[in-house]
Amino acid sequence: MKKKSSESIDEFPGMLDRLFALLLMVLPHHLLSYMMYKLTRSEWPLLKNWLIRTLVRMYNIDVEEAISPFPEDYESFNAFFTRSLQPDARRIAADETTIACPVDGAVSQAGSINQGRIFQAKGQYYSLVELLGGGREWVNVFDGGSFTTLYLSPRDYHRVHMPLTGRLTKMIHVPGRLFSVSPSTARSVPKLYSRNERIVCLFDTEAGPMAVILVGAIFVASMETVWAGLITPSSRRVSQWTYSDQTRQSVELKKGEELGRFNMGSTVILLFGKGALAWEPMLKAGAEVRMGEAIGRMSRPGAEPATQPD
């Protein structure tokens, strides 16, 4: 785990934060994201190579970690943005009791879920039931448990991996806005993560129920999972898919396996049940993390999974 980043989410919003939040309120989020979707998938060599080189230069990206360091080897800017890494670029925490970090990024927050509320930033909370798309039956599963919020910047590796081996039980797509999820916005936009579009992936694990939540953001024109591909429901209502080991839809992923990816940057939220784990002491707001490193340890490894709602 690396040192804390210079911009802290644990500050009260300043005037610039509030002005930026007001601007975001009036922007056409989905239209801008659709335009970004088209731009980042252009295969015109001059454009996509220029975009890739500009991103690498602006964010000092270590291209030597990527499966290829050359812009010419990627069919589009998005192909580079969602690039895979060299096989030895990340090591997955091998101890069976450890929770592996699912992404490269920075910690926005980590702590306990108290009375159905999750801490966002100083003076800001959001509700567990809203985050999960209104499924009140899941509140009892995670209330009193643990959460961490991990922010991915444009420079980061943008694939999401499994923190633990788990069997998928449900996926929920929750439509919403596409506010920026930068530290500045987290300080100034109330209920940010429960207002943005998101995909909630619910798993049974040795630590009990686990939720891996992919939160969309402005210019994140799409999110996808390895079992369902691009998630683009036509309905603006909450959509749910149930998975069972009794059907062909059974999905089980090992710790460290790819779960999904963001097409442009965003945030991942992890949820665990009460008494399931303890976060590592260094998992504090602002700390930089890398995919695969240990961020927590199971309290009761091998325990029977808690009963989950249907």
C-alpha positions, 0 to 999 in steps of 0.5 A: 500500500502506497502513501496517501495522495495529496488531495484528501476526501476528509476535508469540508467542501470549499467554494470551488468544490461547491461551484464544481458540484453546481456545474455538474448538476446542470450538465447532460451527463448521459449525453456527454458520456455517449459522446465520450463512448463514440470518441474513445472507440474510434479506430482512426489511427491518428486520433486514437494514438494521439489520445493514448499518448496524451493520456500517458503523458498527462498522468505519467502512466507506466506503460511497461506494465501493460501487455503492450506499451505501444499505442499502435497495438491498441485498436482504440483509446478504450482498448488501451484504457481497459488494457490488461497487464503483464502476467507478473505486474500484480501479485495476489495476496496468497493467504486464504484469510486475506481480502485482496484489493480489487483495483488499483486506486486510492481509498476514499473511505473505509469503516463500518456500516452503522444503522444502515448508513455509509460514510461518504465524506465529512458531513456526508452519508448515504443509505445502504438501502438506496445504494443497493437499489431499494432492496431492503431485504439486503440491509440486514445482511450488511448493516453493522458490517464493513465497507470500503470505497476505492477511487480509480483515477484516469491513470489507474488500471481499470479492470476489477478483480475478485477480493475473495473466491465467491459464487455470484448470487445476484446482479442488480443494475441501478440507473442514475446520474453520472456525477464525477466521483473525484474527491472534490465531488465526494465532498460536495455532492450529497448521496453521490454513490447512491445517486450515480448509475451502478452495478451491484454484484452479490456473492457468497464467500468464505467470509459470508455475503460480499457485495462488489459495487461498480459505480459509474461516473461522468464519461463512464459510458459503460460498465461490464462484467465477465459473465454478462458483458456490457450492462446496458438495460434499456429500462430506466428502472432497477433491473435484477438477475438471479444466479444459481448453481442449479442452472447454466447461469452459475458463476464462480470466480477465484480470488484475483480473477477478473470480475469486470471493467470500467470504460473510463474511470470510476469507483468500486465499493466493497461491502461485507457482513457484521464480524466478517473481517477487519480492514488492514490498519493502513486502509485509510482515506487517501491511501493508494492501493494496488490490485491484489495486495492485502487490504483486510483479513477474514475474522472467521475464515471457512464460516458458513455463509450467512442466509441471503435473501432470494 
